Amino acid sequence: MDTFTPVDGKLTRYRWIICTLLFLATTINYIDRQILALIKPILDDQLHWTNEQFGYVNGAFQGAYATGLLAFGWFVDRYGTKIGYTVSIFAWSVAACGHALVYSISGFFYARVALGLGEGGNFPSAIKAVALWFPKKERALATSIFNSGTNVGAIIAPLIVPAIALSLGWHWAFIAAGLAGFLWLFLWMPFYDVPERIKRINAAELDHIRSDRDDTSRDGEKISWLSLLGYRQTWSFVVAKALTDPVWWFFLTWLPDFFKQTRHLDIKQSGFMLATIYGIATVLSILGGWVVGLLTKSGWSVTRARKTCMFIFALCVLPILMVQYVGDWPAVLLIGFACAAHQAWSANLFTTASDMFPKRAVASVVGLGGMAGSGLGIFFPILAGRLLDVFKAQNNISGGYAVLFAICAGVYLVAFFLQHLLAPKFEMVHLKAE
């Protein structure tokens, strides 16, 4: 495959391959996550679970995912992105297929735990790969590209999962997702490696990738999680992830039920609406990453560009407060806009980890932040389920969703101001040797 000298940060063909591989993995990841929410109407009739029990099953996934993020953050920094991603996707693909073997609430509980542990390697591996292959000014765009796989997965899932579940049985939806993960490994293993080991990469491109390289001469030094927690910059990432990640999980987990319970739309009717929501999110979230890169190229500092855009993204979630008072399709547009704002926020938040920490510590920092986000994500679905059961008993489940959307609308501004207090500038941290 030919390469060419980068001009003005233009991505070469091989770096597009890297972005594509990360995008595909994230897409498969989010298809896996959505299957249970999409087949909930089918399982409601078979398992007769309450909203709170459904919340506990999803909370179990979040707890396992938090553990997986922490473990894979260390594992990827220790053994490299290629091995880390391979282990992660193999594990979650096995777990996805394993869902087809369970028939009880407890069975789904343990299956979700296995899936969460495996999926914990996705984002530490992807962020580490971006840090290795892209200079800082291009990382927001690269992260936005692969992170858009979360939206594409969410688009594809409501279009294909109900069709598979209704025609072949819900078991086959999980099996198909697991097989997709195994197929991805056949692309990842031969194509991915660090830039220095790729023969197709010429000296000019390597110089471009290394144009703002950090203190990689110390790559072999050990960095512990406890030492990273001694830096305010770590906490700026951890706090922001902890507050905003549960919102995205809420969208993925409860939107099918929201349309069913408040709009009386079954999964066949709401599937296209869900796909539209995540289609909007995909396009606008990539635009969010592009704008930050444009501002930095025009002379803005990384800190000024990223903080300005993240504040705007936080404001863009607020209109979701009106969802309860509009028709079906206006509600779709409002939710889609909020999802886009979250994804643009999330892509830039991920990039702050590589803005502030050397490459040898990025996966660990991302793992800590992801663990915090999933940690609170354990309790939010349980809280949501319990709240909805209370309002359902009062024949006012719409009121329960109104409360939940209000919580989602406000947390981004809170997260922004706390992050700003902890990290006024996104500047490289000089880590102390251990």
N, C-alpha and C positions, 0 to 999 in steps of 0.2 A: 504493500500500500504506500502510495506517495505521501510525502509531507511537504510543507512549504513554510517559509519563514513567517512568523506571526507579524501582522501589521496592525498597529493600534489595538492590540489585544484580541484580534480575530481568532476564533477557535480553529485549530487545525483538525484534520479529519480524525486523527487518533483520539484527540481529546473529546471530539463529538461521540466517538465510540464509548469512551469512559462514561460520559453523561448519559448515553442511551442505556448502558448496562445498569447504572444506578437507578435510572428512571424505571426500567422494567422490573427491577427487584422491588422497588417501592410500590409500584402498581400491583404486583402480585400480593405483596404484604397487605395492602389495604382491601383487596378483594377478600382475602382470608378473614380479615377482621369484621367485614360487614355481613358475612353469610348468616351468622346467628341472628342478627337483628332483622334480616330480611325474611328469614323463615320462621320468625317468632309467631306469626299468626297460625302457621301449621302446627308448631310445637305447643301452642296454647291449648289446642284441642287434645293433644296427646298427653301432655305433662300436667296440665291444669295448674300451672304455677302462677303465683301472684307477681305483681310488678316488683315487689321487694325481693322475692326470690330470684327473679330475673336480674335484678340489680346486684345481688350477691354473686351470681355466676359471673357477671361482667366485672365486679370488683375483684374476684379471684384472678381474672385475666390481668387486670391492672397491677395487682400485687406481684404476680409472677413476672410481668413485663418490667416492673421497676427493678426486680432482682436481676433479670436478664440484662438490662441496660448497664447496671453497675458491674456485673461480672464481665460482660463483653467489652465494656470500656477499658478495663484492665487487660483483657485477653487480646484485644486488637492492638493496643499500644505495645504489648509484649511480643506478640507473634506476627503482627502485620495484618494489613487489610485483606490480602488475598486469602489467607488461612481463616481469619476471623469471619469473613463473609461466607465462606464455604461451609464452615461449621454451623453458622446461624441458619442459613437457608436449608441445609440438609435437615437440621433439627425441626424447624417449623413445618417443613413439608411432610415429614413423618407424622407430626402432631396433627396437621390438617387432615390427613387421610384417616388418622385414628378417630376423629369425630364420628366417622361413619359407623363405628362399632358400639356406640353408646346409645342407651334408650331411657335414661333416667336423669333427674336433676343433678344428682351427685356425680353421675357419669360425665355430664357436660361441665360440671365444676372442675373435675380433674383434667379433662381434655383441654379446657381453656387455660389451666395452669401450664400444661405442657406447651401449648401454643405461645403463650406469653413469654416463657423462658427462651424459646427459640427466636422469637421475633425481636428480642432485646438487642440483637446484634446488628439490626439493619441501620439505624441512624448513626451509631458510633463508627461503623465501617464506612458508610457513605460520606460523612463529614471528614473523616480522616483521608479518604481518597481525594476529595476535593482539595483539602489542604496540601496534599502531595503533588497534585497535578495543576493547580491554578494559583497565580499570584493573587494577592488580596483584592485588587481592584476588579477581578473577574469572579470572585467566589460567590458574591450575592447572586449573580446571574446563573452560575453553575448550580448553586444550591436550589435556586428557584426552579430550574429545569428538572432536576431529579425529584425535588419535593412536590412538583406538580403531579407526580405519579400517585400521590395520595388522593388527589382529585380525580385523576383518570380511573384509578381503581374504584373510586366511589361512583363514577359515572357508569363504568362497565357492569359493576356488580348488580345494581337494580334492573339492568336490562337483560342479563343472562341468568342470574341465580334463580329468580322465580320460574323462568322457563324450564331450567334444568330440574328444579325441585318438583314442579307440577307434572312434568312429563316422565321423568325417570325416578323420582323420589329424592327427598332432601339429602340423603346420604351421598348421592353422586355430585352434589354441589361441592362438598368438602373434598371428595376424591379428586375432582377436576382441578381444584385449586392446589392441592398437594402435588399433582403431576406437573403442573406449570412450574412450580419451584424446582423440581428435579430437572426439567428441561433447561431452565435458566443456568444451572450449573455447567451444562455442556458449552455454554457461551463464555461464562466467567473464567473458567480454569485456563483455557488457551489464550484468551485475549488480554487479561489484566495482569499488570505487574507495576512496580514502581517505575518512574520515567527513565531512570538510569539503566534499567535492564531491557528496555525496548529498543531493538535495533533500528526500527523505523524512525525514531526520534533523532533529529539532527542537532548539532551543537547550538544553532540559533534558537531553536525551540526550548532546549534545556536552559539556556541563559534567560529566556523570557520567563519560564516557570520559576526560576530561582531569583528573579529580579528583586524580590523583597524578602528573600529567605531569611528565616530567623536563625537562632544559634543552633543549627543542626549539627555542629561539631560535637555537641554534647548529647547526641541522640541515645547513647547507651546508658545514660544516667537513669537511675531508678527514681520514679516520682510516685509517691504514695497518695492515696485519696485524702488522708488526714492532712498532709502538707498542703494540698491544693485548697482545702477548706480554710486554711489560714489566710487566704487572699480575698479581699472584698470583691474582686472581679469575678471570682468563682461564684460567690453568693449572688452577684447581680444576675448571672445566668440562671442559677438554681432557682431563685425566687420568681423570676419571670416565667420560667418553664412550669414551676409548681402551680402558679395561679392560672395560666392560660391553657395548658394542655388539657385539663379536664373539660374545657368548653368544647374542644374538637371531638373528644370522646363522646360527649353528650350528643352532639350532632349525629355522629356515626351510629350511636346505639339507639337513640330514641326517636329520630325523625320518622322512620316508617310507622311507629306506633302513634306519633303525633298526628299524622295525616289520617290514620285509621280511627283514632279515638275522638278527634275534634272536628275532622272534615268528613268522616264516614267513608273514607276511600280505602279499598283493599289494595294489596300490593300490586295487582295488575294495573289498577288505576293510578296509583301514586308512583309507580316505577319510573315513568317518563319524567314526572316532576322532580324526583330525586336526582335523576340523571342530569336534568337541566340545572339544578342547584350546583352540582359539582362541576358541570361544564362552565358555568359562570365563574366559579372559583378558580378553575384551571387557567383560564385566559387572563383574568385580572391579577392573579397571584404572580404569574410570570412577568407581567407588566410592572409589578411592584419591585421585583428584583432588578429589572432593566433600568428603572428610574434612578435607583441608588447608584448604579454604575455610571449612568449619564451625568449625574451631579458630581461624582468624584472626578470624572474626566474633564468636567468644565471648571475644575479648580476648587470645589468644596473639599474640606477634609472628610475623612471617613466618618469621624464622629458626628460632624454636623449633618452630613447627608443621611446617615443611618438613623440618627435620633429624630430628625425632622420627619422622615418617612414613617418611622415607627409610631410617632405621635399621631400622624394623620391616619394610619391604619387603625389605631386604637379608637379614634373618633368614628371611623366608618362602621364600627360594630353597633353603635348606639341605635340606629334606626330599627334594629330587630325588636325593640320595645313595642313597635306598632303591629307586629305580626298578628296578634289576636283580633285586631280591629279591621282587617282587610280581607278581601276575597282570596280564593285559592291561589291564583297565579300572581297577584301582587305579593302574597306571602312567600311564594317561591322566589321572587326577585329579591325580597328583603333578606331572606335566609341565605340565598346565593351570594349576595353582596357581603353579608357578615362572614360567610365561609371564606370568601376571597380575601377579605381583610385579615382574617386569622392566618391564612396560609402565607400571605405576604409578610405579615408580622413574624410568623414562625421561621420563614426562610432567612430573614434578616437577623432574627434572634440566634439561629444556629450559627450564622456567620460571625457574630460577635465573639464566639468562642475562639475561632481562628484569628480574629482581629487582636485578641488580648493574650493568647497563649501560644507558645511555640508548638510546632507540629507534634513533637513527641508527647505532649500532654493533652492534645485536643480531644482525642477519643475518650479519655478519662473524664474530662470536664463535661463533655456531652453526656457521658454515662451518668454522672452525678445529677445533672440537670434533668435528664430523662427519668431517672429514678424518682426525683422529687415530684415531677409532673404526674407520673404514674402512681406515686404514693398517695397524693391527694385524689387521684383518679380512682383509687380503691373505694373511697368514701362517697364520692359524688354520685355514682350510679345507684348506690344503696340509698342515699338521701333522696335522690330523684324518685326511685321506686316507692319508697315509703311515703313521700309527699304525694305522689300521684294516687296511691291507694287511699290516703286520707281524703283527698278531694273527690276521688271516684265514689267513695262511700257517701259523700254529700251531693252526688250527681252534679259535680262541677269540676270535672277533670280539666276543662279549659283553664280554670283558675290556677290549677297546679302548674300547667305549662307556662302560664303568664309569669308566675313567680320564678320559674327556672330560666326563662328567657331574660328576665330582668337581671338575674345574677350574672348570666353570660355577658350581658351588655356592659356591665360596669367594671369587670375585673381587669380589662386591658389598660384602662387609664390608671388604675391602682398599680398594676404591674410596671407600667412605664415610669411612674414617679419613683417607685421603690428602686427600680433598676438605675435610674439616673442618680439617686442619692448614693448608691453603692459604687457606681462606675461613671463619674461625670464625663470621662473620656475613654474611648476605646483604643487604648494604647497597649503595646506589647509589655507583658509582665516579665521581669527578669527573675526566673525561678532560682531559688537557692539549691545548691547541690546537697544531696543527702549522703 
